[in-house]
Amino acid sequence: MSEGGKRHRILVVEDEDNIAMALDFLITREGYVHDRVASGADALRRIRATHPDLVLLDVMLPEVSGYEVCQSVRLDPSLSDVKILMMTARGSLVERQKSHALGADGFITKPFELKELRAQMRGLLHGAG
């Protein structure tokens, strides 16, 4: 999907290969350009280097947590337009509130329905929903 001929870029930050493969399939089918890293430390470097439109960010990551990545991105004014969708297996209200307090644009609980994830991605990338 694109706006003005530009294809949206998504960075997947997920350390579990099976989930990353499912995300790869969905994102490819949707027509987005994407990349993947498997740790929080790599995520920060890649976000700064590539400035993706959307980051699908797992909460529980090696080295640096998804919460720390989210907070670091939000503290960097040059990355203010990067959208962040937090993903976690711990889908409690506290987790959701913490994600939003740190500046996440969306939150989804794993395992997620592909239809729900697709809707959230489209909403964040295209301003709908």
DSSP file (Angstrom, degrees, kcal/mol; ACC not computed):
  #  RESIDUE AA STRUCTURE BP1 BP2  ACC     N-H-->O    O-->H-N    N-H-->O    O-->H-N    TCO  KAPPA ALPHA  PHI   PSI    X-CA   Y-CA   Z-CA
    1    1 A M              0   0    0      0, 0.0     7,-2.0     0, 0.0     2,-0.3   0.000 360.0 360.0 360.0 148.7    0.0    0.0    0.0
    2    2 A S  E     -A    7   0A   0      5,-0.2     2,-0.4    30,-0.1     5,-0.2  -0.949 360.0-143.8-147.2 165.0    1.2    3.5   -0.7
    3    3 A E  E >  S-A    6   0A   0      3,-1.6     3,-1.4    -2,-0.3   123,-0.0  -0.989  92.7  -6.8-129.5 122.7    0.5    7.1   -0.5
    4    4 A G  T 3  S-     0   0    0     -2,-0.4     3,-0.1     1,-0.3    -1,-0.1   0.835 130.9 -55.6  62.7  33.4    1.8    9.2   -3.4
    5    5 A G  T 3  S+     0   0    0      1,-0.2     2,-0.5     0, 0.0    -1,-0.3   0.366 109.5 122.2  83.5  -5.8    3.7    6.3   -4.9
    6    6 A K  E <   -A    3   0A   0     -3,-1.4    -3,-1.6     3,-0.0     2,-0.4  -0.795  57.9-137.4 -94.3 127.0    5.7    5.6   -1.8
    7    7 A R  E     -A    2   0A   0     -2,-0.5    -5,-0.2    -5,-0.2    25,-0.1  -0.668  26.8-111.8 -81.7 134.9    5.3    2.1   -0.3
    8    8 A H        -     0   0    0     -7,-2.0    25,-2.3    -2,-0.4     2,-0.5  -0.374  28.1-140.3 -65.7 142.7    5.0    2.1    3.5
    9    9 A R  E     -b   33   0B   0     23,-0.2    44,-1.8    42,-0.1    45,-1.7  -0.912  17.0-170.0-110.8 131.1    7.9    0.6    5.4
   10   10 A I  E     -bc  34  54B   0     23,-2.8    25,-1.7    -2,-0.5     2,-0.5  -0.959  10.5-155.8-121.9 136.0    7.4   -1.6    8.4
   11   11 A L  E     -bc  35  55B   0     43,-2.6    45,-2.5    -2,-0.4     2,-0.6  -0.961  10.6-153.9-109.2 123.9   10.0   -2.9   10.8
   12   12 A V  E     -bc  36  56B   0     23,-2.9    25,-2.4    -2,-0.5     2,-0.7  -0.859   7.2-169.6 -96.0 123.8    9.1   -6.1   12.7
   13   13 A V  E     +bc  37  57B   0     43,-3.2    45,-2.4    -2,-0.6     2,-0.3  -0.877  33.8 134.5-115.3  96.7   10.9   -6.4   16.1
   14   14 A E        -     0   0    0     23,-1.8    25,-0.1    -2,-0.7    47,-0.1  -0.981  40.6-164.8-150.1 126.5   10.2  -10.0   17.1
   15   15 A D  S    S+     0   0    0     -2,-0.3     2,-0.7    45,-0.3    23,-0.1   0.579  70.7  86.7 -92.1  -9.8   12.5  -12.6   18.6
   16   16 A E     >  -     0   0    0      1,-0.2     4,-2.4     2,-0.0     3,-0.3  -0.824  66.4-153.9 -94.9 117.0   10.2  -15.6   18.0
   17   17 A D  H  > S+     0   0    0     -2,-0.7     4,-2.5     1,-0.2     5,-0.2   0.859  90.6  55.0 -59.1 -40.2   10.8  -17.0   14.5
   18   18 A N  H  > S+     0   0    0      1,-0.2     4,-1.6     2,-0.2    -1,-0.2   0.895 112.0  43.4 -64.5 -38.5    7.3  -18.6   14.1
   19   19 A I  H  > S+     0   0    0     -3,-0.3     4,-2.5     2,-0.2    -1,-0.2   0.911 112.8  52.9 -70.3 -42.2    5.6  -15.3   14.8
   20   20 A A  H  X S+     0   0    0     -4,-2.4     4,-2.5     1,-0.2    -2,-0.2   0.876 107.7  51.9 -60.9 -37.9    8.0  -13.4   12.6
   21   21 A M  H  X S+     0   0    0     -4,-2.5     4,-2.2     2,-0.2    -1,-0.2   0.902 109.6  48.8 -66.1 -40.8    7.3  -15.7    9.7
   22   22 A A  H  X S+     0   0    0     -4,-1.6     4,-2.2     2,-0.2    -2,-0.2   0.911 112.9  48.1 -64.1 -41.8    3.5  -15.2   10.1
   23   23 A L  H  X S+     0   0    0     -4,-2.5     4,-2.9     2,-0.2     5,-0.3   0.900 108.9  54.1 -65.0 -40.4    4.1  -11.4   10.2
   24   24 A D  H  X S+     0   0    0     -4,-2.5     4,-2.4     1,-0.2     5,-0.2   0.922 109.1  48.9 -58.3 -45.7    6.3  -11.7    7.1
   25   25 A F  H  X S+     0   0    0     -4,-2.2     4,-2.2     2,-0.2    -2,-0.2   0.939 114.9  43.8 -60.3 -49.0    3.5  -13.5    5.2
   26   26 A L  H  X S+     0   0    0     -4,-2.2     4,-1.9     2,-0.2    -2,-0.2   0.934 114.9  47.4 -64.1 -47.5    0.9  -11.0    6.2
   27   27 A I  H  X>S+     0   0    0     -4,-2.9     5,-1.9     1,-0.2     4,-0.6   0.889 112.3  50.0 -65.2 -39.6    3.0   -7.9    5.5
   28   28 A T  H ><5S+     0   0    0     -4,-2.4     3,-1.1    -5,-0.3    -1,-0.2   0.923 109.8  51.2 -63.1 -44.3    4.1   -9.2    2.2
   29   29 A R  H 3<5S+     0   0    0     -4,-2.2    -2,-0.2     1,-0.3    -1,-0.2   0.840 106.5  54.8 -61.9 -33.4    0.5  -10.0    1.2
   30   30 A E  H 3<5S-     0   0    0     -4,-1.9    -1,-0.3    -5,-0.2    -2,-0.2   0.612 115.8-117.1 -77.4 -11.4   -0.5   -6.4    2.1
   31   31 A G  T <<5 +     0   0    0     -3,-1.1     2,-0.2    -4,-0.6    -3,-0.2   0.641  64.3 141.8  88.6  15.2    2.2   -5.0   -0.2
   32   32 A Y      < -     0   0    0     -5,-1.9     2,-0.4   -25,-0.1    -1,-0.3  -0.596  53.4-121.2 -89.2 152.0    4.3   -3.3    2.4
   33   33 A V  E     +b    9   0B   0    -25,-2.3   -23,-2.8    -2,-0.2     2,-0.3  -0.748  46.2 172.0 -83.5 135.9    8.1   -3.1    2.4
   34   34 A H  E     -b   10   0B   0     -2,-0.4     2,-0.3   -25,-0.2   -23,-0.2  -0.968  26.2-172.0-150.0 164.6    9.5   -4.6    5.6
   35   35 A D  E     -b   11   0B   0    -25,-1.7   -23,-2.9    -2,-0.3     2,-0.4  -0.904  16.8-139.8-145.1 167.9   12.5   -5.8    7.5
   36   36 A R  E     +b   12   0B   0     -2,-0.3     2,-0.3   -25,-0.2   -23,-0.2  -0.998  14.6 179.9-140.2 141.2   13.0   -7.7   10.8
   37   37 A V  E     -b   13   0B   0    -25,-2.4   -23,-1.8    -2,-0.4    -2,-0.0  -0.927  18.2-149.6-128.9 159.8   15.3   -7.6   13.8
   38   38 A A  S    S+     0   0    0     -2,-0.3     2,-0.3   -25,-0.2   -25,-0.1   0.341  70.7  53.5-115.9   6.3   15.2   -9.9   16.8
   39   39 A S  S  > S-     0   0    0     22,-0.1     4,-2.0     1,-0.1    24,-0.1  -0.972  74.0-124.0-140.3 157.7   16.4   -7.7   19.7
   40   40 A G  H  > S+     0   0    0     22,-1.7     4,-2.1    24,-0.4     5,-0.2   0.880 111.8  53.7 -64.8 -39.3   15.7   -4.4   21.2
   41   41 A A  H  > S+     0   0    0     21,-0.5     4,-1.6     1,-0.2    -1,-0.2   0.921 111.1  45.7 -63.1 -43.5   19.2   -3.1   20.8
   42   42 A D  H  > S+     0   0    0      1,-0.2     4,-2.7     2,-0.2    -1,-0.2   0.863 108.4  59.3 -65.6 -35.0   19.1   -3.9   17.1
   43   43 A A  H  X S+     0   0    0     -4,-2.0     4,-3.0     2,-0.2     5,-0.3   0.934 103.6  49.2 -60.4 -47.7   15.7   -2.3   16.9
   44   44 A L  H  X S+     0   0    0     -4,-2.1     4,-2.1     1,-0.2    -1,-0.2   0.927 113.4  46.6 -59.7 -45.2   16.9    1.1   18.1
   45   45 A R  H  X S+     0   0    0     -4,-1.6     4,-2.0     1,-0.2    -1,-0.2   0.933 115.4  45.8 -61.7 -45.5   19.8    1.1   15.6
   46   46 A R  H  X S+     0   0    0     -4,-2.7     4,-2.8     2,-0.2     5,-0.4   0.886 110.5  52.4 -68.4 -39.1   17.5    0.0   12.7
   47   47 A I  H  X S+     0   0    0     -4,-3.0     4,-2.2    -5,-0.2    -1,-0.2   0.932 112.8  45.1 -62.0 -44.7   14.8    2.5   13.5
   48   48 A R  H  < S+     0   0    0     -4,-2.1    -1,-0.2    -5,-0.3    -2,-0.2   0.870 117.5  45.2 -66.3 -35.9   17.3    5.3   13.6
   49   49 A A  H  < S+     0   0    0     -4,-2.0    -2,-0.2    -5,-0.2    -1,-0.2   0.860 127.7  23.3 -76.7 -36.3   18.9    4.1   10.4
   50   50 A T  H  < S-     0   0    0     -4,-2.8    -3,-0.2    -5,-0.1    -2,-0.2   0.612  82.9-146.3-111.1 -14.7   15.8    3.4    8.3
   51   51 A H     <  -     0   0    0     -4,-2.2   -42,-0.1    -5,-0.4    -4,-0.1   0.939  25.3-157.1  46.9  64.4   13.1    5.6    9.8
   52   52 A P        -     0   0    0      0, 0.0   -42,-0.2     0, 0.0     3,-0.1  -0.224  21.4-129.1 -68.2 160.7   10.2    3.1    9.1
   53   53 A D  S    S+     0   0    0    -44,-1.8    30,-2.3     1,-0.3     2,-0.3   0.838  92.8  17.5 -74.6 -34.3    6.6    4.2    8.9
   54   54 A L  E     -cd  10  83B   0    -45,-1.7   -43,-2.6    28,-0.2     2,-0.5  -0.999  63.1-157.0-142.7 138.9    5.5    1.6   11.4
   55   55 A V  E     -cd  11  84B   0     28,-2.4    30,-2.9    -2,-0.3     2,-0.9  -0.979   7.8-155.2-116.6 121.1    7.2   -0.6   14.0
   56   56 A L  E     -cd  12  85B   0    -45,-2.5   -43,-3.2    -2,-0.5     2,-0.6  -0.864  29.1-167.9 -90.3 107.5    5.6   -3.8   15.1
   57   57 A L  E     -cd  13  86B   0     28,-2.6    30,-2.7    -2,-0.9   -43,-0.1  -0.883  18.3-147.7-117.5 113.1    7.3   -4.1   18.5
   58   58 A D  E     - d   0  87B   0    -45,-2.4    30,-0.2    -2,-0.6     3,-0.1  -0.472  11.7-144.0 -69.2 144.7    7.3   -7.1   20.7
   59   59 A V  S    S+     0   0    0     28,-2.1     7,-3.1     1,-0.2     2,-1.0   0.934  86.9  58.2 -75.9 -48.1    7.3   -6.2   24.4
   60   60 A M  S    S+     0   0    0     27,-0.3   -45,-0.3     5,-0.2    -1,-0.2  -0.739  73.7 149.3 -93.7 102.9    9.5   -9.1   25.7
   61   61 A L        -     0   0    0     -2,-1.0   -22,-0.1    -3,-0.1     2,-0.1  -0.887  49.0 -96.3-129.2 157.0   12.9   -8.9   23.8
   62   62 A P  S    S-     0   0    0      0, 0.0     2,-2.4     0, 0.0   -22,-1.7  -0.425  98.5  -2.4 -68.0 150.2   16.5   -9.8   24.5
   63   63 A E  S    S+     0   0    0    -24,-0.1     2,-0.4   -23,-0.1   -24,-0.1  -0.375 134.9  30.7  73.7 -66.4   18.8   -7.0   25.7
   64   64 A V  S    S-     0   0    0     -2,-2.4   -24,-0.4     3,-0.0   -21,-0.1  -0.992  85.1-125.4-128.4 128.7   16.4   -4.1   25.6
   65   65 A S     >  -     0   0    0     -2,-0.4     4,-2.2     1,-0.1    -5,-0.2  -0.247  22.9-113.8 -71.7 160.2   12.6   -4.4   26.2
   66   66 A G  H  > S+     0   0    0     -7,-3.1     4,-2.8     1,-0.2     5,-0.2   0.849 118.5  57.6 -59.3 -34.7   10.0   -3.2   23.7
   67   67 A Y  H  > S+     0   0    0     -8,-0.5     4,-2.6     2,-0.2    -1,-0.2   0.919 106.9  47.4 -61.9 -43.1    9.0   -0.7   26.4
   68   68 A E  H  > S+     0   0    0      2,-0.2     4,-2.4    -9,-0.2    -2,-0.2   0.892 112.1  50.0 -66.2 -38.7   12.5    0.7   26.4
   69   69 A V  H  X S+     0   0    0     -4,-2.2     4,-2.5     2,-0.2     5,-0.2   0.946 111.4  48.8 -62.4 -48.1   12.6    0.9   22.6
   70   70 A C  H  X S+     0   0    0     -4,-2.8     4,-2.4     1,-0.2    -2,-0.2   0.929 112.2  48.1 -57.3 -47.8    9.3    2.6   22.5
   71   71 A Q  H  X S+     0   0    0     -4,-2.6     4,-1.4     1,-0.2    -1,-0.2   0.906 111.3  50.2 -62.2 -42.8   10.4    5.2   25.1
   72   72 A S  H  < S+     0   0    0     -4,-2.4     4,-0.5     1,-0.2    -1,-0.2   0.899 110.7  49.4 -63.1 -41.4   13.7    5.8   23.3
   73   73 A V  H >< S+     0   0    0     -4,-2.5     3,-1.2     1,-0.2     6,-0.3   0.922 110.9  50.1 -63.2 -43.4   11.9    6.4   20.0
   74   74 A R  H 3< S+     0   0    0     -4,-2.4    -1,-0.2     1,-0.3    -2,-0.2   0.743 106.2  55.9 -69.7 -22.7    9.4    8.8   21.6
   75   75 A L  T 3< S+     0   0    0     -4,-1.4    -1,-0.3    -5,-0.2    -2,-0.2   0.541  92.5  81.6 -84.3  -6.8   12.2   10.8   23.2
   76   76 A D    X   -     0   0    0     -3,-1.2     3,-2.2    -4,-0.5    -1,-0.1  -0.867  65.8-161.0-102.2 105.6   13.8   11.3   19.8
   77   77 A P  G >  S+     0   0    0      0, 0.0     3,-1.3     0, 0.0     4,-0.2   0.779  88.8  64.0 -57.6 -27.6   12.1   14.3   18.0
   78   78 A S  G 3  S+     0   0    0      1,-0.3     3,-0.2     2,-0.1    -5,-0.0   0.651 105.1  46.7 -71.7 -12.3   13.4   13.1   14.6
   79   79 A L  G X  S+     0   0    0     -3,-2.2     3,-1.9    -6,-0.3    -1,-0.3   0.154  74.6 116.4-110.7  16.9   11.4    9.9   15.0
   80   80 A S  T <  S+     0   0    0     -3,-1.3    -1,-0.1     1,-0.3    -2,-0.1   0.736  74.3  53.4 -62.4 -23.4    8.1   11.6   16.1
   81   81 A D  T 3  S+     0   0    0     -3,-0.2     2,-0.5    -4,-0.2    -1,-0.3   0.484  80.9 109.1 -91.5  -2.0    6.2   10.4   13.0
   82   82 A V    <   -     0   0    0     -3,-1.9     2,-0.3    -9,-0.1   -28,-0.2  -0.633  64.7-140.9 -75.6 123.5    7.2    6.7   13.4
   83   83 A K  E     -d   54   0B   0    -30,-2.3   -28,-2.4    -2,-0.5     2,-0.5  -0.629  13.2-155.8 -84.9 143.5    4.1    4.7   14.5
   84   84 A I  E     -d   55   0B   0     -2,-0.3    21,-2.1    19,-0.2    22,-1.5  -0.980  11.6-172.0-126.9 124.7    4.5    2.0   17.1
   85   85 A L  E     -de  56 106B   0    -30,-2.9   -28,-2.6    -2,-0.5    22,-0.2  -0.951  19.6-147.1-113.1 110.0    2.2   -1.0   17.5
   86   86 A M  E     -de  57 107B   0     20,-2.4    22,-2.3    -2,-0.6     2,-0.4  -0.530  11.3-163.9 -77.9 141.5    3.1   -3.0   20.7
   87   87 A M  E     +de  58 108B   0    -30,-2.7   -28,-2.1    -2,-0.2     2,-0.3  -0.994  17.7 158.0-127.1 130.6    2.6   -6.8   20.6
   88   88 A T  E     - e   0 109B   0     20,-1.8    22,-2.8    -2,-0.4     3,-0.0  -0.999  45.7-142.6-152.0 150.7    2.6   -8.9   23.8
   89   89 A A  S    S+     0   0    0     -2,-0.3     2,-1.1    20,-0.2    -1,-0.1   0.634  96.6  75.2 -80.6 -16.3    1.4  -12.2   25.1
   90   90 A R        +     0   0    0      1,-0.1     2,-0.3    -3,-0.1    -1,-0.2  -0.738  63.1 173.4 -97.7  87.3    0.6  -10.4   28.4
   91   91 A G        +     0   0    0     -2,-1.1    -1,-0.1    19,-0.2    18,-0.1  -0.053  21.5 140.6 -91.4  34.4   -2.5   -8.6   27.3
   92   92 A S     >  -     0   0    0     -2,-0.3     4,-2.1     1,-0.1     5,-0.2  -0.254  66.1-111.4 -73.8 164.3   -3.6   -7.2   30.6
   93   93 A L  H  > S+     0   0    0      1,-0.2     4,-2.8     2,-0.2     5,-0.2   0.871 119.3  56.7 -60.1 -38.3   -5.0   -3.7   31.1
   94   94 A V  H  > S+     0   0    0      2,-0.2     4,-2.6     1,-0.2    -1,-0.2   0.915 107.0  48.2 -61.2 -43.7   -1.8   -2.7   32.9
   95   95 A E  H  > S+     0   0    0      2,-0.2     4,-2.3     1,-0.2    -1,-0.2   0.915 112.7  48.5 -62.7 -43.1    0.3   -3.7   29.9
   96   96 A R  H  X S+     0   0    0     -4,-2.1     4,-2.2     2,-0.2    -2,-0.2   0.923 112.8  47.5 -62.8 -45.5   -2.0   -1.8   27.6
   97   97 A Q  H  X S+     0   0    0     -4,-2.8     4,-2.6     1,-0.2    -2,-0.2   0.900 111.3  50.8 -64.5 -41.1   -1.9    1.3   29.8
   98   98 A K  H  X S+     0   0    0     -4,-2.6     4,-1.8    -5,-0.2    -1,-0.2   0.918 109.3  51.6 -62.8 -43.0    1.9    1.1   30.1
   99   99 A S  H  <>S+     0   0    0     -4,-2.3     5,-2.6     1,-0.2     4,-0.3   0.932 113.5  43.2 -58.9 -47.3    2.3    0.9   26.3
  100  100 A H  H ><5S+     0   0    0     -4,-2.2     3,-1.1     1,-0.2    -1,-0.2   0.874 110.1  56.1 -68.8 -36.5    0.1    3.9   25.8
  101  101 A A  H 3<5S+     0   0    0     -4,-2.6    -1,-0.2     1,-0.3    -2,-0.2   0.837 106.8  51.0 -63.6 -31.9    1.8    5.9   28.6
  102  102 A L  T 3<5S-     0   0    0     -4,-1.8    -1,-0.3    -5,-0.2   -28,-0.2   0.499 129.6 -95.9 -84.7  -4.0    5.2    5.3   26.9
  103  103 A G  T < 5 +     0   0    0     -3,-1.1    -3,-0.2    -4,-0.3   -19,-0.2   0.563  65.8 157.7 106.0   9.7    3.8    6.6   23.6
  104  104 A A      < -     0   0    0     -5,-2.6    -1,-0.2    -6,-0.2   -19,-0.2  -0.382  34.4-149.1 -65.4 146.0    2.7    3.5   21.6
  105  105 A D  S    S+     0   0    0    -21,-2.1     2,-0.3     1,-0.2   -20,-0.2   0.673  75.4   5.2 -88.6 -19.6    0.1    4.2   18.9
  106  106 A G  E     -e   85   0B   0    -22,-1.5   -20,-2.4    -7,-0.1     2,-0.3  -0.965  59.3-149.8-158.1 169.8   -1.5    0.8   19.2
  107  107 A F  E     -e   86   0B   0     -2,-0.3     2,-0.4   -22,-0.2   -20,-0.2  -0.991  11.4-179.5-149.9 134.2   -1.5   -2.5   21.2
  108  108 A I  E     -e   87   0B   0    -22,-2.3   -20,-1.8    -2,-0.3     2,-0.4  -1.000  21.6-132.7-140.3 140.1   -2.3   -6.0   20.2
  109  109 A T  E     -e   88   0B   0     -2,-0.4   -20,-0.2   -22,-0.2   -22,-0.0  -0.750  36.7 -96.7 -94.5 134.1   -2.3   -9.2   22.3
  110  110 A K  S    S+     0   0    0    -22,-2.8   -19,-0.2    -2,-0.4     2,-0.1  -0.717 107.4  46.6 -89.5 144.6   -0.6  -12.4   21.0
  111  111 A P  S    S-     0   0    0      0, 0.0     2,-0.3     0, 0.0    -1,-0.1   0.525  90.2-178.1 -72.8 140.2   -1.8  -14.7   19.7
  112  112 A F        -     0   0    0     -2,-0.1     2,-0.4    -4,-0.1    -2,-0.1  -0.718  31.7-110.9-107.4 156.1   -3.6  -12.2   17.5
  113  113 A E     >  -     0   0    0     -2,-0.3     4,-2.2     1,-0.1     3,-0.3  -0.691  24.5-133.8 -79.0 135.1   -6.1  -12.6   14.7
  114  114 A L  H  > S+     0   0    0     -2,-0.4     4,-2.9     1,-0.2     5,-0.2   0.865 106.6  57.2 -59.5 -35.2   -4.5  -11.6   11.4
  115  115 A K  H  > S+     0   0    0      2,-0.2     4,-2.1     1,-0.2    -1,-0.2   0.907 107.8  46.8 -62.0 -41.5   -7.7   -9.7   10.5
  116  116 A E  H  > S+     0   0    0     -3,-0.3     4,-2.3     2,-0.2    -2,-0.2   0.914 113.6  47.8 -67.0 -43.1   -7.3   -7.6   13.7
  117  117 A L  H  X S+     0   0    0     -4,-2.2     4,-2.8     2,-0.2     5,-0.2   0.927 111.1  51.1 -63.6 -44.5   -3.6   -7.0   13.0
  118  118 A R  H  X S+     0   0    0     -4,-2.9     4,-2.6     1,-0.2     5,-0.2   0.914 110.4  49.6 -58.4 -44.1   -4.2   -6.0    9.4
  119  119 A A  H  X S+     0   0    0     -4,-2.1     4,-2.4    -5,-0.2    -1,-0.2   0.907 112.0  47.5 -63.5 -42.3   -6.9   -3.5   10.6
  120  120 A Q  H  X S+     0   0    0     -4,-2.3     4,-2.4     2,-0.2     5,-0.2   0.918 112.2  49.5 -66.2 -42.6   -4.6   -2.0   13.1
  121  121 A M  H  X S+     0   0    0     -4,-2.8     4,-2.5     2,-0.2     5,-0.3   0.944 112.9  46.6 -60.8 -48.0   -1.7   -1.7   10.6
  122  122 A R  H  X S+     0   0    0     -4,-2.6     4,-2.6     1,-0.2     6,-0.6   0.906 111.7  51.9 -61.3 -42.1   -3.9   -0.1    8.0
  123  123 A G  H  X S+     0   0    0     -4,-2.4     4,-1.2    -5,-0.2     5,-0.2   0.915 113.6  43.0 -61.7 -43.5   -5.4    2.3   10.6
  124  124 A L  H  < S+     0   0    0     -4,-2.4    -2,-0.2     1,-0.2    -1,-0.2   0.878 120.1  41.8 -71.2 -37.0   -1.9    3.4   11.8
  125  125 A L  H  < S+     0   0    0     -4,-2.5    -2,-0.2    -5,-0.2    -1,-0.2   0.806 127.1  29.6 -81.0 -29.8   -0.5    3.7    8.3
  126  126 A H  H  < S-     0   0    0     -4,-2.6    -2,-0.2    -5,-0.3    -3,-0.2   0.375 103.9-116.2-114.8   2.9   -3.5    5.4    6.6
  127  127 A G  S  < S+     0   0    0     -4,-1.2     2,-0.3     1,-0.3    -4,-0.2   0.627  75.6 118.6  74.9  12.8   -5.0    7.3    9.4
  128  128 A A              0   0    0     -6,-0.6    -1,-0.3    -5,-0.2    -2,-0.2  -0.705 360.0 360.0-107.4 161.8   -8.2    5.3    9.4
  129  129 A G              0   0    0     -2,-0.3    -1,-0.2    -3,-0.1    -6,-0.1   0.484 360.0 360.0  71.9 360.0   -9.8    3.1   12.1
